[in-house]
Amino acid sequence: MLLIQHSSRFILGISIILISILSIQEIKVEPSINLSDKLIHFSCFLYLTIISWLSRIIYKELWLYVIVLAYGILIEIVQIYIPYRSFEFLDIFADFLGILAGSFFINFFKDLYPKY
């Protein structure tokens, strides 16, 4: 299990760097609600929630969810100051749904492997 934790920590660090870089890049999308953009937000935060839990950096699940959501909100706040990006509440909502889906996966996993 120690190997899983250390590997997950490395992957988490790389993932946060990549997501942070991609979140400030210029992307050409239509100004209307773009479903694929929301699906990307959902998927990224589902992934971040699961990989954060596997890394066991934060043992209290509630704090893990709060920190991952705070990261999503921080990204949106930073995008206010980038001319070609914008703040969207729907992105934060998609992030929240991804975290919620991740919490369901984590609880399912804990039922299968209670020792982890």
C-alpha positions in Angstrom: 0.0 0.0 0.0 2.9 2.3 0.6 3.8 2.0 -3.1 0.3 3.1 -4.1 0.5 6.1 -1.8 3.9 7.2 -3.0 3.0 6.7 -6.7 -0.3 8.5 -6.2 1.5 11.4 -4.5 3.8 11.7 -7.5 0.9 11.5 -10.0 -1.1 14.0 -7.9 1.8 16.5 -8.0 2.2 16.2 -11.8 -1.6 16.4 -12.3 -1.9 19.6 -10.3 0.9 21.2 -12.3 -0.7 20.1 -15.6 -4.2 21.2 -14.7 -2.9 24.5 -13.4 -1.0 25.2 -16.6 -4.0 24.1 -18.8 -6.4 26.3 -16.8 -4.5 29.5 -17.9 -4.1 28.6 -21.5 -6.1 30.3 -24.2 -8.9 28.0 -25.5 -11.2 28.9 -28.3 -14.8 27.9 -27.4 -18.2 29.3 -28.2 -19.5 31.7 -25.6 -22.6 29.6 -24.9 -22.6 26.8 -22.3 -20.2 24.3 -23.7 -21.1 20.8 -22.5 -17.7 19.3 -23.3 -16.0 22.0 -21.1 -18.2 21.0 -18.2 -17.5 17.3 -18.8 -13.8 18.1 -18.7 -14.2 19.9 -15.4 -16.3 17.0 -14.0 -13.7 14.4 -15.2 -10.7 16.3 -13.9 -12.2 16.8 -10.4 -13.4 13.2 -10.3 -9.8 12.2 -11.1 -8.3 14.7 -8.6 -10.5 13.5 -5.8 -9.7 9.9 -6.3 -6.0 10.4 -6.8 -5.9 12.7 -3.7 -7.6 10.1 -1.6 -5.3 7.3 -2.9 -2.2 9.4 -2.0 -3.5 9.6 1.6 -2.0 13.1 2.1 -5.2 14.2 3.8 -6.9 11.5 6.0 -10.1 13.3 6.7 -12.3 12.9 3.7 -14.3 16.0 4.3 -11.1 18.1 4.3 -10.0 16.4 1.1 -13.2 17.4 -0.6 -13.0 20.9 0.7 -9.4 21.4 -0.4 -10.1 20.0 -3.9 -13.1 22.2 -4.3 -11.1 25.2 -3.0 -8.5 24.4 -5.7 -11.3 24.6 -8.4 -12.6 27.9 -7.0 -9.0 29.3 -6.9 -8.6 28.4 -10.6 -11.8 30.2 -11.5 -10.7 33.3 -9.4 -7.3 33.3 -11.2 -9.1 33.2 -14.6 -10.9 36.5 -13.8 -7.5 38.2 -14.2 -6.6 36.5 -17.5 -7.9 38.4 -20.5 -8.8 35.4 -22.6 -10.4 33.3 -19.7 -13.4 33.9 -17.6 -14.9 33.0 -14.2 -17.9 30.7 -14.5 -20.1 29.4 -11.7 -21.1 26.4 -13.8 -17.4 25.3 -13.9 -17.4 25.3 -10.1 -20.6 23.4 -10.1 -19.2 20.8 -12.6 -16.1 20.6 -10.3 -18.4 20.0 -7.3 -20.2 17.2 -9.2 -16.9 15.6 -10.0 -15.9 15.7 -6.4 -19.3 14.2 -5.4 -18.9 11.4 -7.9 -15.4 10.8 -6.6 -16.7 10.5 -3.0 -19.2 7.9 -4.2 -16.4 6.0 -5.9 -14.2 6.2 -2.7 -17.0 4.9 -0.5 -17.6 2.0 -2.9 -13.9 1.3 -2.9 -13.7 1.4 0.9 -16.5 -1.2 1.0 -14.5 -3.5 -1.2 -11.1 -2.9 0.5 -11.8 -1.8 4.0 -8.1 -2.1 5.0 -7.0 0.7 2.7 
